[in-house]
Amino acid sequence: MSGQIQLISPVDGEVYATRDVLSPDAARDAVTRAKAAQPDWAARPLAERVNLVMAGIEALTAMNDEIVPELARMMGRPVRYGGEMGGVRERADYLAGKAAEVLAPDVVEDSGDFRRELRRVPVGVVFVIAPWNYPFLTAINTIVPALMAGNAVVLKHASQTLLAGERLAQAMHGAGVPADVFQNVVLDHATTEALIAERHFGFVNFTGSVGGGRAIEKAAAGGFTGTGLELGGKDPGYVAADADLDAAVNGLMDGAMFNSGQCCCGIERIYVHESLYDAFVEKAADWARALKLGDPTDPETTMGPMANIRFAKLVRDQVAEAVADGARPLIDAGDFPADDGGAYLAPQVLVDVNHSMRVMREESFGPVVGIMKVASDDEAVAQMNDSDYGLTASIWTSDPDRAASIGDKLETGTVYMNRCDYLDPALCWTGVKDTGRGASLSALGFHAVTRPKSFHLKKVTA
């Protein structure tokens, strides 16, 4: 045994779960079993694999009444929001419906002389390193297509959401996915990196920090292992002069504050056309003041604690530095008595901010948003692109052509019009710059966990 990992609940600071870490030898044995089991799994008909995976999703959904309070205890999301199973089902249903089409051979020729076709075949064992902020939604983005395509999957979940990995394994195994084909493992960083460096996997998917992504790439260097990396973000929203003001406030503020701001594609920067700026700022501050910070197991709570005290400290430090440099906070933390200086953190809206401030440049991943005034669409584009990250960008306008034109100029993976903080399973989920690389969801999500294999068959002629 290599030690233990403790899950500290942000609700009360107490240990919520403790799990033993696999030793390096035990971890190697686990991936060896996955590799041995994968060919038989891949040999099953595609329809059978799809049905078993979907049965696993059904089993997971059936656990939701237990999972929702468990999530609140593990990472602080209020129970009133009902968990993640609606999105899990939406994504899994789409991928199940797309699997046969995407994985079907592309027959180039089938004549009396030749059969030529391009197939998509599994890469072998897919390693999923999942984050804590949406522990089911993020994980199934890769788990579902990987299993459907005929891969074995090894899941390492974040220490903050250890029990989510166990729930996924329980559901999949109960539905009939073989235990060696889908494995949930508890690993430390050193063993994780060693397994990647030793080329045990055909593909590694990681969602997490930029530093974590660099560690994955370094471990994979020279081994030619494929990687999909969704890393940091500083997603912007732009309110154009012709926007529906109330819709923009409600959409962008929800995008900034939902899940205590701990969303991969949460809104962290807002740029508002000068004609709407004052009204937007007033309404945005009122929106934030109406939140109720408190115990996430209370159905009345609309904002729970951040997942860890250290995450809250980073946000507090960013805000304090910005205020010291001239930013103006619109929210009085005293109006949120649950703010304890620890994991429970009041929301904050900042104005008089600029891009020299960390709160406008570095990922916050918390309930804070900075708002800046712009004079034109071109200025908004320049500000939105002035970032090391590029996951999503949200444009609020009544003109689709305007949104498309602005979107063409943005350095981002997804462009939204009049919405934000949402993943469409039919569209590719991807990022640019320090947000990482790779693709999940859509047909390209299947491509990430398969490889092309060409067949050029010359027929025998008399």
C-alpha positions in Angstrom: 0.0 0.0 0.0 1.3 3.5 -0.9 -0.8 5.5 1.5 -4.2 7.0 1.7 -6.2 9.8 0.2 -8.7 11.7 2.4 -11.7 13.5 1.1 -12.3 16.6 3.2 -15.9 17.8 3.0 -16.1 21.6 2.4 -19.4 21.6 4.3 -17.8 21.1 7.7 -14.1 20.5 7.1 -14.4 17.0 8.3 -13.0 13.8 6.7 -15.9 12.4 4.5 -14.1 9.4 3.0 -10.7 7.8 3.1 -9.4 5.4 0.5 -6.2 3.4 0.2 -3.9 4.3 -2.8 -2.9 1.5 -5.1 0.7 0.6 -5.0 2.6 0.9 -8.3 2.6 -2.9 -8.7 -1.1 -3.1 -7.9 -1.8 -0.3 -10.4 0.2 -2.1 -13.1 -1.7 -5.2 -12.4 -5.0 -3.4 -12.9 -4.1 -1.9 -16.2 -2.7 -5.3 -17.3 -6.1 -6.9 -16.6 -7.8 -4.1 -18.5 -5.5 -4.7 -21.5 -6.2 -8.5 -21.4 -9.9 -8.0 -21.2 -10.2 -5.4 -23.9 -10.1 -7.7 -27.0 -13.0 -9.8 -25.9 -15.0 -6.6 -25.2 -14.2 -5.2 -28.6 -15.2 -8.5 -30.2 -18.8 -8.1 -28.9 -21.2 -6.5 -31.4 -21.4 -2.8 -31.2 -25.1 -2.8 -30.4 -24.4 -5.0 -27.4 -21.7 -2.7 -26.1 -23.9 0.3 -26.6 -26.8 -1.4 -24.8 -24.6 -2.4 -21.8 -23.2 1.1 -21.5 -26.7 2.6 -21.6 -27.8 0.2 -19.0 -25.0 1.4 -16.9 -26.2 5.0 -17.4 -29.7 3.9 -16.3 -28.2 2.3 -13.2 -26.3 5.5 -12.4 -29.4 7.6 -12.8 -31.3 5.3 -10.5 -28.8 6.2 -7.7 -29.4 9.9 -8.1 -31.3 10.3 -4.8 -28.2 9.0 -3.0 -25.7 10.8 -5.3 -27.1 14.3 -4.9 -26.5 14.7 -1.1 -23.2 12.8 -1.6 -22.1 15.5 -4.1 -23.1 18.2 -1.7 -20.9 16.7 1.0 -18.0 16.0 -1.4 -17.7 19.3 -3.3 -20.4 21.6 -2.0 -23.0 21.8 -4.8 -26.5 22.6 -3.3 -29.0 19.7 -3.4 -31.7 22.0 -4.8 -30.1 21.7 -8.3 -30.7 17.9 -8.4 -27.3 16.7 -9.5 -25.9 15.9 -13.0 -28.0 13.1 -14.4 -30.1 15.2 -16.8 -26.9 16.2 -18.6 -25.4 12.7 -18.3 -28.5 11.2 -20.0 -28.5 13.8 -22.7 -24.9 13.2 -23.6 -25.1 9.4 -23.4 -28.3 9.2 -25.4 -26.7 11.3 -28.2 -23.5 9.3 -28.3 -25.5 6.0 -28.3 -27.5 7.2 -31.2 -24.4 8.3 -33.1 -22.1 5.3 -32.4 -23.2 3.1 -35.3 -22.9 5.9 -37.9 -19.5 7.1 -36.7 -18.0 3.7 -36.2 -19.3 2.2 -39.4 -16.5 1.4 -42.0 -16.1 3.9 -44.7 -16.2 1.8 -47.8 -14.3 3.5 -50.6 -14.6 0.6 -53.1 -16.3 -2.8 -53.2 -15.8 -4.0 -56.8 -14.9 -7.2 -58.5 -11.3 -6.3 -58.1 -10.9 -4.6 -54.7 -12.5 -3.9 -51.4 -11.0 -0.8 -49.8 -12.3 0.7 -46.6 -11.3 2.8 -43.7 -12.3 1.6 -40.2 -12.3 3.2 -36.8 -10.8 0.7 -34.3 -10.3 1.0 -30.5 -7.0 2.3 -29.2 -7.0 -0.3 -26.4 -7.1 1.0 -22.9 -8.3 4.6 -22.3 -7.2 6.3 -19.1 -9.6 9.0 -17.8 -8.4 11.4 -15.2 -11.5 13.2 -14.1 -12.0 16.4 -12.2 -14.2 17.2 -9.1 -16.3 20.1 -10.3 -18.7 18.0 -12.4 -17.5 14.5 -11.5 -20.1 12.6 -13.6 -20.6 14.9 -16.6 -16.9 15.3 -17.3 -16.1 11.7 -16.8 -18.8 10.3 -19.1 -17.7 12.5 -22.0 -14.9 10.1 -22.5 -16.0 6.9 -20.7 -19.2 6.5 -22.8 -17.7 6.7 -26.3 -14.6 4.8 -25.2 -16.5 1.8 -24.0 -19.0 1.9 -26.9 -16.1 1.9 -29.3 -14.6 -1.2 -27.8 -11.9 0.1 -25.4 -11.3 -0.8 -21.8 -11.4 2.2 -19.5 -9.4 2.9 -16.4 -10.8 5.8 -14.3 -8.9 7.8 -11.8 -11.1 10.3 -10.1 -10.2 13.5 -8.3 -9.5 13.1 -4.5 -12.3 15.6 -3.8 -14.9 13.3 -5.5 -13.5 9.8 -4.8 -17.0 8.3 -4.4 -18.1 9.4 -7.8 -15.7 6.9 -9.4 -17.0 4.2 -7.2 -20.6 5.1 -8.2 -19.7 4.9 -11.9 -18.0 1.5 -11.4 -20.9 0.2 -9.4 -23.4 1.2 -12.1 -21.4 -0.1 -15.1 -20.6 -3.4 -13.4 -24.1 -3.9 -12.2 -25.3 -3.4 -15.8 -23.0 -6.0 -17.1 -19.9 -4.2 -18.2 -17.0 -6.6 -17.2 -15.1 -5.5 -14.1 -11.8 -5.6 -15.8 -13.1 -3.6 -18.8 -14.1 -0.7 -16.6 -12.0 -0.1 -13.5 -12.0 2.7 -11.0 -8.6 3.1 -9.4 -7.2 5.4 -6.6 -3.7 6.6 -7.5 -1.2 9.1 -6.4 0.4 11.5 -8.9 3.7 9.6 -9.1 2.0 6.3 -10.0 -0.3 8.1 -12.5 2.7 9.6 -14.3 4.6 6.3 -14.2 1.8 4.4 -15.8 1.6 6.9 -18.6 5.3 7.0 -19.1 5.4 3.2 -19.3 2.9 3.3 -22.3 0.1 1.3 -20.7 -2.6 3.4 -22.4 -3.7 4.1 -25.9 -5.2 7.4 -25.0 -5.2 9.6 -21.9 -8.0 12.1 -21.2 -7.3 14.7 -18.5 -9.5 17.6 -17.3 -7.8 19.9 -14.8 -5.2 22.5 -14.3 -2.7 23.8 -16.8 0.1 22.4 -14.5 -1.6 19.1 -14.4 -1.8 19.0 -18.2 1.9 19.8 -18.5 2.7 16.9 -16.2 0.6 14.6 -18.4 2.3 15.7 -21.5 5.7 15.3 -19.9 4.9 11.8 -18.8 3.7 10.9 -22.2 6.6 12.5 -24.0 8.4 10.1 -26.4 5.8 7.3 -25.9 3.4 8.6 -28.6 0.4 8.1 -26.4 -2.6 10.3 -27.5 -3.8 12.9 -25.0 -6.9 14.9 -24.7 -6.4 17.9 -22.3 -9.0 20.3 -21.1 -7.2 22.7 -18.8 -7.7 26.2 -17.5 -10.2 28.8 -18.7 -11.1 32.5 -18.4 -14.3 32.5 -20.5 -15.6 35.9 -21.5 -19.1 37.2 -22.2 -19.9 40.2 -24.4 -23.2 42.2 -24.2 -23.6 44.0 -27.5 -25.6 47.2 -27.9 -28.6 45.3 -29.2 -28.7 42.7 -26.5 -31.8 41.8 -24.4 -30.5 43.3 -21.2 -32.4 41.2 -18.7 -31.7 38.0 -20.5 -28.0 38.9 -20.7 -27.8 39.6 -16.9 -29.6 36.4 -16.0 -27.6 34.2 -18.4 -24.2 35.6 -17.7 -24.5 35.9 -14.0 -25.8 32.4 -13.7 -22.9 31.4 -15.9 -20.5 33.2 -13.5 -22.0 32.0 -10.2 -23.5 28.6 -10.7 -21.7 25.8 -8.8 -19.9 28.6 -6.8 -18.2 29.6 -10.1 -16.6 26.2 -10.3 -17.5 25.5 -14.0 -15.0 24.7 -16.7 -16.9 27.0 -19.1 -18.1 29.4 -16.4 -18.1 33.1 -17.2 -15.2 34.9 -15.6 -15.0 38.2 -17.6 -17.9 40.3 -18.9 -17.6 43.1 -21.5 -20.6 45.4 -21.9 -21.3 47.9 -24.6 -21.1 51.4 -23.1 -24.8 52.1 -23.9 -25.9 49.2 -21.6 -23.0 49.2 -19.1 -24.5 51.1 -16.2 -27.8 49.3 -16.3 -26.1 45.9 -16.7 -23.8 46.5 -13.7 -26.7 47.6 -11.5 -28.7 44.5 -12.4 -25.8 42.1 -12.1 -25.0 43.3 -8.6 -28.6 42.9 -7.6 -28.6 39.4 -9.1 -25.6 38.4 -7.0 -27.0 39.9 -3.8 -30.0 37.7 -4.2 -28.0 34.5 -3.8 -28.2 32.6 -0.6 -24.9 31.2 0.6 -25.0 28.3 3.0 -25.1 24.6 3.8 -25.6 22.8 0.4 -27.7 20.2 2.0 -30.3 22.8 2.8 -32.8 23.0 -0.1 -33.0 26.8 0.3 -29.3 27.3 -0.4 -28.5 28.6 -3.9 -24.7 28.8 -3.4 -22.7 26.3 -1.4 -19.1 26.4 -0.3 -16.2 26.1 -2.7 -14.8 22.6 -2.9 -11.7 23.4 -0.8 -10.5 26.2 1.4 -7.4 26.7 -0.8 -9.6 27.4 -3.8 -11.5 30.0 -1.9 -8.2 31.6 -0.7 -7.1 32.0 -4.3 -10.2 33.9 -5.2 -10.0 36.1 -2.1 -6.4 36.9 -2.9 -7.3 37.8 -6.5 -10.1 40.1 -5.3 -7.9 41.7 -2.6 -5.2 42.4 -5.1 -7.6 43.9 -7.7 -9.2 46.1 -5.1 -5.8 47.3 -4.0 -5.1 48.2 -7.6 -8.2 50.2 -8.0 -11.1 47.7 -8.7 -14.4 48.5 -7.0 -16.3 45.6 -5.3 -20.1 45.9 -5.6 -20.9 43.2 -3.1 -20.5 43.6 0.7 -19.4 40.2 2.1 -21.1 41.2 5.3 -24.4 40.7 3.6 -23.5 37.0 3.4 -23.1 35.9 7.1 -22.2 32.4 6.0 -18.9 33.7 4.5 -16.6 32.3 7.2 -13.2 33.2 5.6 -12.8 29.6 4.7 -14.6 27.5 2.1 -17.8 29.5 2.3 -17.2 32.5 0.1 -19.6 35.3 -0.8 -20.1 36.2 -4.5 -18.3 39.2 -5.8 -18.8 41.6 -8.8 -15.9 43.9 -9.6 -15.9 47.0 -11.8 -13.1 49.4 -12.6 -11.0 46.3 -13.5 -8.4 45.9 -16.2 -6.3 43.2 -17.7 -3.3 44.0 -15.6 -5.2 42.4 -12.7 -4.9 38.7 -11.9 -8.7 38.5 -11.5 -9.0 39.3 -15.2 -6.1 37.2 -16.5 -5.7 34.1 -14.4 -8.3 31.5 -13.8 -10.4 32.2 -10.7 -12.8 29.2 -10.7 -14.9 30.8 -8.1 -17.9 33.2 -7.5 -16.3 36.4 -8.8 -16.6 38.2 -12.1 -15.1 41.4 -13.5 -17.1 43.7 -15.7 -15.6 46.2 -18.2 -17.1 48.8 -20.5 -16.3 48.6 -24.3 -17.2 51.1 -27.1 -17.5 48.7 -30.0 -17.6 45.1 -31.2 -14.0 45.3 -32.3 -12.9 46.4 -28.8 -14.9 43.6 -27.3 -13.2 41.1 -29.6 -9.7 42.4 -28.7 -10.5 42.2 -25.0 -11.9 38.7 -25.2 -8.9 37.5 -27.2 -6.5 39.0 -24.7 -6.2 35.9 -22.7 -4.0 32.8 -22.4 -7.1 30.6 -22.5 -9.8 29.8 -25.0 -12.6 27.4 -24.1 -15.9 29.3 -24.8 -17.1 32.8 -25.5 -20.6 34.1 -25.1 -22.1 36.8 -27.3 -25.4 38.5 -26.4 -27.1 40.1 -29.4 -30.4 40.0 -31.3 -28.6 39.5 -34.6 -27.3 36.0 -35.4 -25.2 37.4 -38.3 -23.5 39.7 -35.9 -22.8 36.9 -33.5 -21.3 34.8 -36.3 -19.1 37.6 -37.5 -17.8 38.3 -34.0 -17.4 34.6 -33.3 -15.3 34.1 -36.4 -12.7 36.5 -34.9 -12.6 34.9 -31.4 -9.8 32.6 -30.3 -12.0 30.0 -28.6 -13.3 26.4 -28.9 -17.0 27.2 -28.7 -19.0 30.4 -29.6 -22.4 30.9 -27.9 -25.1 33.4 -28.8 -27.5 34.3 -26.0 -26.4 31.4 -23.7 -23.3 30.2 -21.9 -22.1 27.4 -19.6 -23.6 24.6 -21.6 -22.2 21.6 -23.5 -24.1 20.5 -26.6 -23.3 16.8 -27.1 -23.7 17.1 -30.9 -21.0 19.7 -31.0 -17.3 19.2 -30.4 -16.0 20.2 -26.9 -12.5 21.6 -27.4 -10.2 24.4 -26.4 -7.3 26.5 -27.7 -4.1 28.1 -26.2 -3.5 27.1 -22.6 -7.0 25.6 -22.3 -5.5 22.6 -24.0 -6.2 20.4 -27.0 -8.3 17.5 -28.2 -12.0 16.9 -28.7 -14.8 15.2 -26.8 -18.5 14.8 -27.6 -19.9 14.8 -31.2 -18.5 12.4 -33.8 -15.0 13.7 -32.9 -15.4 12.3 -29.4 -15.4 8.8 -30.9 -12.4 9.7 -33.1 -10.4 10.6 -30.0 -10.8 7.1 -28.6 -10.3 5.2 -31.8 -7.7 5.1 -34.5 -8.1 4.8 -38.3 -7.2 1.5 -39.8 -7.1 1.0 -43.6 -8.0 -2.2 -45.5 -6.8 -2.5 -49.1 -8.0 -6.0 -50.2 -7.2 -7.2 -53.7 -9.6 -10.0 -54.7 -8.4 -13.1 -56.4 -9.4 -13.2 -60.1 -9.7 -16.3 -62.3 
